[in-house]
Amino acid sequence: MSFMRGDLLTRTGKLVKGLAKAEPVWFKAMKQAPPPMFPRADGKINKITLPEDVYIKKFYQKHSDSKYEDAFKWNIGQRRRQRRWHMLSLKKISRLQGKRPPPNLYPSAIKEIQAEERKYVRDRFFNDNVRKLVQKLKVEKEAEAQDRIRGGGW
């Protein structure tokens, strides 16, 4: 498909010349003042190297047992799968031994915070001081709404 090669100007010119497309309004103006051509890479892209790469490579040659992970390739999904697999294997082992499964080794931080706050959330229903305070706030809110309805709020 030779008509697909080139930039916008040459492709449109080929389509117009082959009568596949009507000549656009901007075509003559763009022919007179074509856009600048920027140099393109010839297909060879050099590998990016940093000054510390030499030291990193030497370290991992010396300590080959250390865990080398590329930070960009490591994603959260892999961690979750590993944690889940780890917990499932621990549960399976405990079932085979006839013991209770261990608690979650990787608890959610949000769930921990919610567990701490749960007693305070329930407290608002049963603590008399909190109930009085809530009742007082409701009365104030109703009075403010009545004041707005009467037109005294503005």
C-alpha positions as CSV (number, residue, x, y, z in Angstrom):
1,M,0.0,0.0,0.0
2,S,2.1,2.8,-1.3
3,F,-0.5,5.4,-0.7
4,M,0.0,5.0,3.1
5,R,3.7,6.0,3.1
6,G,4.8,9.5,3.9
7,D,3.4,12.4,5.9
8,L,-0.1,13.9,5.7
9,L,0.7,16.1,2.7
10,T,2.0,13.3,0.5
11,R,-0.7,10.8,1.5
12,T,-3.4,13.3,0.8
13,G,-1.8,14.3,-2.5
14,K,-1.7,10.6,-3.6
15,L,-5.4,10.1,-2.6
16,V,-6.4,13.3,-4.5
17,K,-4.3,12.3,-7.6
18,G,-5.9,8.8,-7.6
19,L,-9.4,10.4,-7.4
20,A,-10.1,8.6,-4.1
21,K,-10.7,11.8,-2.3
22,A,-11.8,15.3,-3.1
23,E,-9.1,18.0,-2.8
24,P,-9.4,19.5,0.7
25,V,-9.5,23.3,1.2
26,W,-6.2,23.4,3.0
27,F,-4.3,21.4,0.4
28,K,-3.0,24.2,-1.8
29,A,-1.9,26.3,1.2
30,M,-0.1,23.4,2.7
31,K,1.6,22.6,-0.6
32,Q,3.0,26.2,-0.7
33,A,4.2,26.2,2.9
34,P,4.7,22.6,4.0
35,P,5.3,21.8,7.7
36,P,9.0,21.4,8.7
37,M,10.5,17.9,8.5
38,F,12.2,16.7,11.6
39,P,14.9,14.1,11.6
40,R,13.8,10.6,12.4
41,A,15.7,7.8,14.2
42,D,17.1,5.3,11.8
43,G,15.7,2.4,13.8
44,K,18.7,2.0,16.2
45,I,17.7,3.2,19.6
46,N,20.6,3.2,22.1
47,K,20.0,1.6,25.5
48,I,19.8,4.1,28.3
49,T,22.6,3.7,30.8
50,L,23.1,5.5,34.1
51,P,26.4,6.1,35.9
52,E,25.4,3.8,38.7
53,D,24.6,0.8,36.4
54,V,28.3,-0.3,36.6
55,Y,28.2,-0.5,40.4
56,I,24.8,-2.3,40.4
57,K,26.0,-4.9,38.0
58,K,29.2,-5.5,40.0
59,F,27.1,-5.9,43.2
60,Y,24.8,-8.5,41.7
61,Q,27.8,-10.4,40.3
62,K,29.4,-10.5,43.7
63,H,26.1,-11.2,45.6
64,S,24.2,-13.4,43.1
65,D,21.9,-14.7,45.9
66,S,20.4,-11.3,46.5
67,K,17.0,-10.6,45.0
68,Y,17.2,-8.4,41.9
69,E,13.9,-6.9,40.9
70,D,13.3,-4.3,38.3
71,A,11.2,-1.6,40.0
72,F,9.2,-1.0,36.9
73,K,8.3,-4.6,36.3
74,W,7.1,-5.3,39.8
75,N,3.5,-4.5,40.1
76,I,0.9,-4.7,42.8
77,G,-1.1,-7.5,41.3
78,Q,1.9,-9.9,41.6
79,R,2.2,-9.0,45.3
80,R,-1.5,-9.7,45.9
81,R,-1.3,-13.0,44.1
82,Q,1.8,-14.0,46.1
83,R,0.2,-13.0,49.4
84,R,-3.0,-14.9,48.5
85,W,-1.1,-18.0,47.5
86,H,1.0,-17.8,50.7
87,M,-2.2,-17.6,52.9
88,L,-3.9,-20.4,51.0
89,S,-0.8,-22.6,51.4
90,L,-0.7,-21.9,55.2
91,K,-4.4,-22.7,55.5
92,K,-3.9,-25.9,53.6
93,I,-1.0,-27.0,55.9
94,S,-3.0,-26.1,59.0
95,R,-6.0,-28.2,57.8
96,L,-3.8,-31.2,57.1
97,Q,-2.3,-30.9,60.6
98,G,-5.8,-30.5,62.1
99,K,-5.1,-27.1,63.5
100,R,-7.0,-23.8,63.2
101,P,-5.8,-21.7,60.3
102,P,-3.5,-18.8,61.2
103,P,-4.9,-15.2,61.3
104,N,-4.3,-13.1,58.2
105,L,-0.6,-12.2,57.9
106,Y,-1.3,-9.3,55.7
107,P,-4.2,-7.4,57.2
108,S,-5.6,-4.4,55.5
109,A,-4.7,-1.1,57.1
110,I,-8.1,0.3,56.4
111,K,-9.8,-2.6,58.2
112,E,-7.6,-2.2,61.2
113,I,-8.5,1.5,61.5
114,Q,-12.2,0.7,61.1
115,A,-11.9,-1.9,63.8
116,E,-10.4,0.6,66.2
117,E,-13.1,3.2,65.4
118,R,-16.0,0.7,65.6
119,K,-16.4,1.1,69.3
120,Y,-16.7,4.9,68.9
121,V,-19.2,4.5,66.1
122,R,-21.4,2.2,68.3
123,D,-20.9,4.5,71.2
124,R,-23.0,7.2,69.6
125,F,-26.1,5.0,69.9
126,F,-25.7,4.0,73.6
127,N,-23.8,6.8,75.4
128,D,-26.2,9.3,77.0
129,N,-23.8,12.2,76.6
130,V,-23.4,11.6,72.9
131,R,-27.1,11.1,72.5
132,K,-27.9,14.4,74.2
133,L,-25.3,16.2,72.1
134,V,-26.8,14.7,68.9
135,Q,-30.3,15.8,70.0
136,K,-29.1,19.3,70.7
137,L,-27.5,19.5,67.2
138,K,-30.8,18.3,65.7
139,V,-32.8,21.0,67.5
140,E,-30.3,23.7,66.4
141,K,-30.5,22.5,62.8
142,E,-34.3,22.5,62.8
143,A,-34.3,26.0,64.3
144,E,-31.9,27.2,61.5
145,A,-34.0,25.6,58.8
146,Q,-37.1,27.3,60.2
147,D,-35.3,30.6,60.3
148,R,-34.3,30.2,56.6
149,I,-37.9,29.5,55.7
150,R,-39.1,32.6,57.4
151,G,-36.6,34.7,55.4
152,G,-34.4,35.7,58.3
153,G,-31.3,33.9,57.0
154,W,-30.5,36.6,54.4
